[in-house]
Amino acid sequence: FPDILGTVTDYMKQENLLHAANPELYYSVDQYNNLDNKDAHCDSTGKEIYEQTNGAVSHFVMSSSTGGTIQGVGKYLKDKNSNVTVVLSDPEKSRLHGLLLNRIEGETQSKQMLADVADKIKATGGVKVGGARKESL
Protein backbone atom coordinates (compact mmCIF):
# COMPACT_ATOMS: atom_id res chain seq x y z
CA PHE A 1 0.00 0.00 0.00
CA PRO A 2 1.13 3.58 -0.51
CA ASP A 3 2.81 5.24 2.46
CA ILE A 4 0.07 7.89 2.53
CA LEU A 5 -2.22 5.38 4.25
CA GLY A 6 0.04 5.02 7.29
CA THR A 7 -1.81 2.90 9.83
CA VAL A 8 -5.32 3.79 8.62
CA THR A 9 -7.35 0.58 8.23
CA ASP A 10 -10.83 1.99 7.50
CA TYR A 11 -11.33 1.46 3.77
CA MET A 12 -13.42 4.61 3.28
CA LYS A 13 -10.77 6.74 4.99
CA GLN A 14 -8.14 5.03 2.82
CA GLU A 15 -10.13 6.01 -0.28
CA ASN A 16 -10.27 9.62 0.89
CA LEU A 17 -6.54 9.73 1.64
CA LEU A 18 -5.58 8.23 -1.72
CA HIS A 19 -7.87 10.57 -3.62
CA ALA A 20 -6.73 13.67 -1.70
CA ALA A 21 -3.05 12.84 -2.25
CA ASN A 22 -3.39 11.87 -5.92
CA PRO A 23 -6.63 13.15 -7.48
CA GLU A 24 -5.18 12.60 -10.95
CA LEU A 25 -4.73 8.87 -10.19
CA TYR A 26 -7.71 8.02 -7.98
CA TYR A 27 -11.43 8.68 -8.26
CA SER A 28 -13.50 8.68 -5.10
CA VAL A 29 -16.91 7.09 -5.59
CA ASP A 30 -17.94 8.05 -2.03
CA GLN A 31 -20.52 5.26 -1.95
CA TYR A 32 -21.82 6.07 1.53
CA ASN A 33 -22.90 9.55 0.45
CA ASN A 34 -23.49 9.02 -3.26
CA LEU A 35 -27.21 8.66 -3.98
CA ASP A 36 -26.40 7.36 -7.46
CA ASN A 37 -25.44 4.12 -5.68
CA LYS A 38 -29.03 3.53 -4.50
CA ASP A 39 -30.56 4.78 -7.75
CA ALA A 40 -28.39 2.46 -9.87
CA HIS A 41 -29.60 -0.57 -7.92
CA CYS A 42 -33.20 0.60 -8.18
CA ASP A 43 -32.92 1.07 -11.93
CA SER A 44 -30.97 -2.11 -12.68
CA THR A 45 -30.58 -4.74 -9.95
CA GLY A 46 -34.13 -4.45 -8.59
CA LYS A 47 -35.61 -4.60 -12.07
CA GLU A 48 -33.44 -7.61 -12.96
CA ILE A 49 -34.51 -9.54 -9.84
CA TYR A 50 -38.17 -8.73 -10.42
CA GLU A 51 -38.05 -9.76 -14.08
CA GLN A 52 -36.05 -12.95 -13.46
CA THR A 53 -38.58 -14.09 -10.86
CA ASN A 54 -41.49 -13.11 -13.13
CA GLY A 55 -42.69 -10.87 -10.30
CA ALA A 56 -43.01 -13.83 -7.94
CA VAL A 57 -40.37 -12.58 -5.47
CA SER A 58 -41.76 -12.45 -1.94
CA HIS A 59 -38.61 -11.74 0.09
CA PHE A 60 -35.29 -10.04 -0.52
CA VAL A 61 -32.57 -10.76 2.06
CA MET A 62 -29.01 -9.47 1.90
CA SER A 63 -26.14 -8.15 3.95
CA SER A 64 -24.99 -4.60 3.53
CA SER A 65 -21.96 -2.44 3.12
CA THR A 66 -23.03 0.99 1.92
CA GLY A 67 -26.74 0.21 2.00
CA GLY A 68 -27.17 1.30 -1.61
CA THR A 69 -28.08 -2.14 -2.94
CA ILE A 70 -30.72 -2.96 -0.35
CA GLN A 71 -32.21 0.53 -0.57
CA GLY A 72 -32.38 0.52 -4.36
CA VAL A 73 -33.55 -3.07 -4.81
CA GLY A 74 -35.94 -2.73 -1.88
CA LYS A 75 -37.48 0.41 -3.36
CA TYR A 76 -37.97 -1.19 -6.77
CA LEU A 77 -39.50 -4.38 -5.36
CA LYS A 78 -41.75 -2.49 -2.92
CA ASP A 79 -42.91 -0.19 -5.74
CA LYS A 80 -43.88 -3.28 -7.74
CA ASN A 81 -45.41 -5.19 -4.82
CA SER A 82 -45.85 -3.58 -1.41
CA ASN A 83 -46.10 -7.04 0.19
CA VAL A 84 -42.47 -7.94 -0.61
CA THR A 85 -40.46 -8.31 2.60
CA VAL A 86 -37.01 -6.68 2.50
CA VAL A 87 -34.57 -7.93 5.15
CA LEU A 88 -31.15 -6.53 5.97
CA SER A 89 -28.97 -9.23 7.50
CA ASP A 90 -26.14 -7.09 8.76
CA PRO A 91 -23.44 -8.45 11.10
CA GLU A 92 -22.72 -6.61 14.33
CA LYS A 93 -19.17 -5.73 13.28
CA SER A 94 -20.17 -4.22 9.93
CA ARG A 95 -19.52 -0.62 9.00
CA LEU A 96 -23.26 0.16 8.87
CA HIS A 97 -23.80 -1.28 12.35
CA GLY A 98 -20.81 0.73 13.59
CA LEU A 99 -22.24 3.91 12.09
CA LEU A 100 -25.66 3.26 13.65
CA LEU A 101 -24.07 2.83 17.08
CA ASN A 102 -21.77 5.83 16.56
CA ARG A 103 -18.80 3.46 16.86
CA ILE A 104 -17.63 4.84 13.52
CA GLU A 105 -17.96 8.53 12.73
CA GLY A 106 -20.27 9.10 9.76
CA GLU A 107 -20.21 11.86 7.21
CA THR A 108 -22.69 14.70 7.71
CA GLN A 109 -24.70 13.75 4.61
CA SER A 110 -25.18 10.19 5.80
CA LYS A 111 -26.55 11.19 9.23
CA GLN A 112 -30.13 11.50 7.91
CA MET A 113 -29.88 8.17 6.09
CA LEU A 114 -28.65 6.52 9.30
CA ALA A 115 -31.51 8.09 11.25
CA ASP A 116 -33.93 6.73 8.64
CA VAL A 117 -32.41 3.24 8.93
CA ALA A 118 -32.60 3.35 12.73
CA ASP A 119 -36.25 4.46 12.55
CA LYS A 120 -37.11 1.60 10.18
CA ILE A 121 -35.43 -0.91 12.50
CA LYS A 122 -37.49 0.40 15.42
CA ALA A 123 -40.71 0.43 13.36
CA THR A 124 -40.29 -3.12 12.08
CA GLY A 125 -38.92 -4.55 15.30
CA GLY A 126 -35.63 -5.60 13.70
CA VAL A 127 -34.42 -9.06 14.66
CA LYS A 128 -30.95 -9.60 16.08
CA VAL A 129 -29.25 -12.70 14.70
CA GLY A 130 -25.92 -14.24 15.61
CA GLY A 131 -23.08 -14.45 13.13
CA ALA A 132 -21.35 -17.61 11.95
CA ARG A 133 -18.57 -18.75 14.24
CA LYS A 134 -15.63 -20.96 13.39
CA GLU A 135 -16.83 -23.58 15.84
CA SER A 136 -20.20 -23.81 14.06
CA LEU A 137 -18.64 -24.57 10.66
C-alpha positions as CSV (number, residue, x, y, z in Angstrom):
1,F,0.0,0.0,0.0
2,P,1.1,3.6,-0.5
3,D,2.8,5.2,2.5
4,I,0.1,7.9,2.5
5,L,-2.2,5.4,4.3
6,G,0.0,5.0,7.3
7,T,-1.8,2.9,9.8
8,V,-5.3,3.8,8.6
9,T,-7.4,0.6,8.2
10,D,-10.8,2.0,7.5
11,Y,-11.3,1.5,3.8
12,M,-13.4,4.6,3.3
13,K,-10.8,6.7,5.0
14,Q,-8.1,5.0,2.8
15,E,-10.1,6.0,-0.3
16,N,-10.3,9.6,0.9
17,L,-6.5,9.7,1.6
18,L,-5.6,8.2,-1.7
19,H,-7.9,10.6,-3.6
20,A,-6.7,13.7,-1.7
21,A,-3.1,12.8,-2.2
22,N,-3.4,11.9,-5.9
23,P,-6.6,13.1,-7.5
24,E,-5.2,12.6,-11.0
25,L,-4.7,8.9,-10.2
26,Y,-7.7,8.0,-8.0
27,Y,-11.4,8.7,-8.3
28,S,-13.5,8.7,-5.1
29,V,-16.9,7.1,-5.6
30,D,-17.9,8.0,-2.0
31,Q,-20.5,5.3,-2.0
32,Y,-21.8,6.1,1.5
33,N,-22.9,9.5,0.4
34,N,-23.5,9.0,-3.3
35,L,-27.2,8.7,-4.0
36,D,-26.4,7.4,-7.5
37,N,-25.4,4.1,-5.7
38,K,-29.0,3.5,-4.5
39,D,-30.6,4.8,-7.8
40,A,-28.4,2.5,-9.9
41,H,-29.6,-0.6,-7.9
42,C,-33.2,0.6,-8.2
43,D,-32.9,1.1,-11.9
44,S,-31.0,-2.1,-12.7
45,T,-30.6,-4.7,-9.9
46,G,-34.1,-4.4,-8.6
47,K,-35.6,-4.6,-12.1
48,E,-33.4,-7.6,-13.0
49,I,-34.5,-9.5,-9.8
50,Y,-38.2,-8.7,-10.4
51,E,-38.1,-9.8,-14.1
52,Q,-36.1,-13.0,-13.5
53,T,-38.6,-14.1,-10.9
54,N,-41.5,-13.1,-13.1
55,G,-42.7,-10.9,-10.3
56,A,-43.0,-13.8,-7.9
57,V,-40.4,-12.6,-5.5
58,S,-41.8,-12.5,-1.9
59,H,-38.6,-11.7,0.1
60,F,-35.3,-10.0,-0.5
61,V,-32.6,-10.8,2.1
62,M,-29.0,-9.5,1.9
63,S,-26.1,-8.2,4.0
64,S,-25.0,-4.6,3.5
65,S,-22.0,-2.4,3.1
66,T,-23.0,1.0,1.9
67,G,-26.7,0.2,2.0
68,G,-27.2,1.3,-1.6
69,T,-28.1,-2.1,-2.9
70,I,-30.7,-3.0,-0.4
71,Q,-32.2,0.5,-0.6
72,G,-32.4,0.5,-4.4
73,V,-33.5,-3.1,-4.8
74,G,-35.9,-2.7,-1.9
75,K,-37.5,0.4,-3.4
76,Y,-38.0,-1.2,-6.8
77,L,-39.5,-4.4,-5.4
78,K,-41.8,-2.5,-2.9
79,D,-42.9,-0.2,-5.7
80,K,-43.9,-3.3,-7.7
81,N,-45.4,-5.2,-4.8
82,S,-45.8,-3.6,-1.4
83,N,-46.1,-7.0,0.2
84,V,-42.5,-7.9,-0.6
85,T,-40.5,-8.3,2.6
86,V,-37.0,-6.7,2.5
87,V,-34.6,-7.9,5.1
88,L,-31.2,-6.5,6.0
89,S,-29.0,-9.2,7.5
90,D,-26.1,-7.1,8.8
91,P,-23.4,-8.4,11.1
92,E,-22.7,-6.6,14.3
93,K,-19.2,-5.7,13.3
94,S,-20.2,-4.2,9.9
95,R,-19.5,-0.6,9.0
96,L,-23.3,0.2,8.9
97,H,-23.8,-1.3,12.4
98,G,-20.8,0.7,13.6
99,L,-22.2,3.9,12.1
100,L,-25.7,3.3,13.7
101,L,-24.1,2.8,17.1
102,N,-21.8,5.8,16.6
103,R,-18.8,3.5,16.9
104,I,-17.6,4.8,13.5
105,E,-18.0,8.5,12.7
106,G,-20.3,9.1,9.8
107,E,-20.2,11.9,7.2
108,T,-22.7,14.7,7.7
109,Q,-24.7,13.7,4.6
110,S,-25.2,10.2,5.8
111,K,-26.5,11.2,9.2
112,Q,-30.1,11.5,7.9
113,M,-29.9,8.2,6.1
114,L,-28.7,6.5,9.3
115,A,-31.5,8.1,11.2
116,D,-33.9,6.7,8.6
117,V,-32.4,3.2,8.9
118,A,-32.6,3.3,12.7
119,D,-36.3,4.5,12.6
120,K,-37.1,1.6,10.2
121,I,-35.4,-0.9,12.5
122,K,-37.5,0.4,15.4
123,A,-40.7,0.4,13.4
124,T,-40.3,-3.1,12.1
125,G,-38.9,-4.5,15.3
126,G,-35.6,-5.6,13.7
127,V,-34.4,-9.1,14.7
128,K,-31.0,-9.6,16.1
129,V,-29.2,-12.7,14.7
130,G,-25.9,-14.2,15.6
131,G,-23.1,-14.4,13.1
132,A,-21.3,-17.6,12.0
133,R,-18.6,-18.7,14.2
134,K,-15.6,-21.0,13.4
135,E,-16.8,-23.6,15.8
136,S,-20.2,-23.8,14.1
137,L,-18.6,-24.6,10.7
